[in-house]
Amino acid sequence: MIKVRFFIGLTLLQITVLGLLFFYGQTQIHHRQKREIPGMKALVTALQLTDLSIWTEARYTRHPSQADRFTPFQDFPGALEHFPAGSIMAPVLIDANPEPRTNDS
């Protein structure tokens, strides 16, 4: 009977410690984001970054929204993809029939 009480007490202690660690982690994340995000926004504005840079190897995988359709085949049309990221990332979808822009809006 003593072993069961010891086990239950130890389990409750571990759950309490885990709960406190979770609460501490959440508060630290909140404080860190509150402190670091304004600096990151200023850096993005100063460097005029367009979007998230996922890979560093090919320019059409660094900024997918800035790549042309023919960029992966710039060496020649039958060239094989030689960057691994190009085989993982889907090509950017471009609307074949874009609506003409007007200045009426």
C-alpha positions in Angstrom: 0.0 0.0 0.0 2.9 2.3 0.7 4.3 1.7 -2.8 1.0 2.7 -4.4 0.8 5.9 -2.4 4.4 6.7 -3.2 3.8 6.1 -6.9 0.7 8.3 -7.0 2.4 11.0 -5.1 5.4 10.9 -7.4 3.1 10.9 -10.4 1.2 14.0 -9.1 4.5 15.7 -8.4 5.7 15.1 -11.9 2.5 16.3 -13.4 2.7 19.5 -11.3 6.3 20.1 -12.4 5.5 19.5 -16.0 2.6 21.9 -15.7 4.8 24.6 -14.2 7.4 24.1 -16.9 4.8 24.4 -19.6 3.5 27.6 -18.0 7.0 29.0 -17.7 7.8 28.1 -21.3 4.6 29.8 -22.6 5.4 33.0 -20.7 9.0 33.0 -21.9 7.8 32.6 -25.5 5.4 35.5 -25.1 8.1 37.7 -23.6 10.7 36.7 -26.2 8.3 37.4 -29.1 7.3 40.7 -27.7 11.0 41.7 -27.4 12.3 40.3 -30.7 9.5 40.9 -33.3 9.8 44.7 -33.6 13.5 44.2 -34.4 12.8 41.6 -37.0 10.2 43.8 -38.6 12.7 46.6 -38.7 15.3 44.3 -40.3 12.8 43.1 -42.9 11.8 46.7 -43.8 15.4 47.9 -44.0 16.5 44.9 -46.2 13.2 45.1 -48.2 12.8 41.3 -48.0 9.9 40.0 -50.0 9.0 36.7 -48.4 10.3 33.7 -46.5 13.5 32.3 -47.7 13.3 28.5 -47.4 16.4 27.3 -49.2 19.7 29.0 -50.0 20.7 27.1 -53.1 18.8 28.2 -56.2 17.3 31.6 -56.6 13.9 30.2 -57.7 13.7 28.3 -54.5 14.8 31.1 -52.3 11.9 33.4 -53.2 9.2 31.4 -55.1 7.0 34.4 -55.7 9.8 36.1 -57.5 10.8 33.3 -59.9 9.8 33.0 -63.6 8.5 29.8 -65.1 11.7 29.3 -67.1 14.1 30.0 -64.3 14.8 26.3 -63.4 15.6 25.7 -67.1 17.8 28.6 -67.7 20.8 26.5 -68.6 18.8 24.9 -71.5 15.3 23.6 -71.8 16.2 19.9 -71.5 18.5 20.4 -68.5 17.9 18.2 -65.5 17.3 19.8 -62.1 20.5 19.8 -60.2 19.3 21.4 -56.9 17.6 19.1 -54.5 15.2 21.8 -53.3 13.8 22.1 -56.9 12.5 18.5 -56.8 10.8 19.1 -53.4 9.1 22.4 -54.1 6.1 22.7 -56.4 6.2 25.2 -59.2 4.4 28.5 -58.7 0.9 28.5 -60.1 0.4 31.4 -62.5 -3.1 32.3 -63.8 -3.2 31.6 -67.6 -6.0 34.1 -68.1 -5.4 37.0 -65.7 -8.1 39.7 -65.6 -7.0 43.0 -67.0 -6.2 45.6 -64.4 -8.2 48.8 -64.4 -7.6 52.0 -62.5 -11.4 52.3 -61.6 -11.2 50.8 -58.2 
